[in-house]
């Protein structure tokens, strides 16, 4: 892993990125936050294994906060989902058309 200051495949500003991420439907945002939480947990584990306890501890804590954020935004989705037209919802086993 190599840390960078920018995203290779994104040309917009950090403000635009935050706005676009914030405009995701909440179920998609929950998934993204969960994936980011998992990534930071992996980083934390790697740093803890290298005895970088302070860094690993902070990364682990951040991972936990992101997982909590994922859970909370998923709860927001549960409230909003019934009001979102079907054409904008993801196809799942619960809302898939019956053949």
C-alpha positions as CSV (number, residue, x, y, z in Angstrom):
1,X,0.0,0.0,0.0
2,X,1.2,3.4,-0.8
3,X,-0.5,6.4,0.7
4,X,-1.3,9.4,-1.6
5,X,-2.7,12.8,-1.2
6,X,-5.1,12.5,-4.1
7,X,-7.2,9.8,-5.8
8,X,-5.7,8.6,-9.1
9,X,-9.1,8.0,-10.8
10,X,-10.9,11.1,-9.5
11,X,-10.3,14.5,-11.0
12,X,-12.6,16.6,-8.8
13,X,-11.8,18.5,-5.6
14,X,-12.1,17.0,-2.1
15,X,-15.2,19.2,-1.6
16,X,-16.7,17.7,-4.8
17,X,-15.9,14.2,-3.7
18,X,-17.5,14.8,-0.3
19,X,-20.6,16.2,-2.0
20,X,-20.8,13.2,-4.4
21,X,-20.3,10.7,-1.7
22,X,-22.9,12.5,0.4
23,X,-25.4,12.3,-2.5
24,X,-25.3,8.5,-2.6
25,X,-28.4,6.7,-1.5
26,X,-27.9,5.8,2.1
27,X,-27.6,2.1,1.5
28,X,-24.7,2.7,-0.9
29,X,-23.2,5.1,1.6
30,X,-23.4,2.5,4.3
31,X,-21.6,0.0,2.1
32,X,-18.9,2.5,1.4
33,X,-18.4,3.4,5.0
34,X,-18.3,-0.3,5.9
35,X,-15.6,-1.0,3.3
36,X,-13.6,2.0,4.5
37,X,-13.9,0.7,8.0
38,X,-12.6,-2.7,6.9
39,X,-9.6,-1.1,5.1
40,X,-8.6,0.9,8.2
41,X,-9.0,-2.2,10.4
42,X,-6.5,-4.0,8.1
43,X,-4.2,-1.0,8.3
44,X,-4.6,-1.0,12.1
45,X,-3.8,-4.7,12.3
46,X,-0.7,-4.3,10.2
47,X,0.6,-1.4,12.3
48,X,-0.2,-3.3,15.6
49,X,1.7,-6.3,14.3
50,X,4.7,-4.0,13.7
51,X,4.3,-2.7,17.3
52,X,3.1,0.7,16.2
53,X,0.7,0.6,19.0
54,X,-0.3,4.3,19.1
55,X,-0.9,4.5,15.3
56,X,-2.6,1.1,15.2
57,X,-4.8,2.1,18.2
58,X,-6.0,5.3,16.5
59,X,-6.7,3.5,13.2
60,X,-8.6,0.8,15.0
61,X,-10.7,3.4,16.8
62,X,-11.4,5.2,13.5
63,X,-12.4,1.9,12.0
64,X,-14.9,1.4,14.8
65,X,-16.4,4.9,14.3
66,X,-16.8,4.3,10.6
67,X,-18.5,1.0,11.3
68,X,-20.9,2.7,13.7
69,X,-21.5,5.4,11.0
70,X,-22.2,2.7,8.5
71,X,-24.8,1.2,10.9
72,X,-26.4,4.5,11.6
73,X,-26.7,5.5,7.9
74,X,-28.1,2.0,7.2
75,X,-30.8,2.8,9.8
76,X,-31.5,6.1,8.0
77,X,-31.9,4.0,4.8
78,X,-34.5,1.8,6.5
79,X,-36.5,4.9,7.1
80,X,-36.1,6.4,3.6
81,X,-36.3,3.2,1.5
82,X,-40.1,2.9,1.5
83,X,-40.3,6.4,0.0
84,X,-37.7,5.8,-2.8
85,X,-39.2,4.9,-6.1
86,X,-38.4,1.3,-7.1
87,X,-36.5,2.4,-10.2
88,X,-33.9,4.1,-8.0
89,X,-33.5,1.2,-5.6
90,X,-31.0,-1.6,-5.9
91,X,-32.4,-4.9,-7.0
92,X,-32.2,-7.3,-4.0
93,X,-33.8,-10.6,-3.3
94,X,-36.5,-8.7,-1.4
95,X,-37.6,-6.4,-4.2
96,X,-36.6,-8.4,-7.3
97,X,-39.4,-8.9,-9.8
98,X,-41.0,-12.3,-9.7
99,X,-40.7,-14.2,-13.0
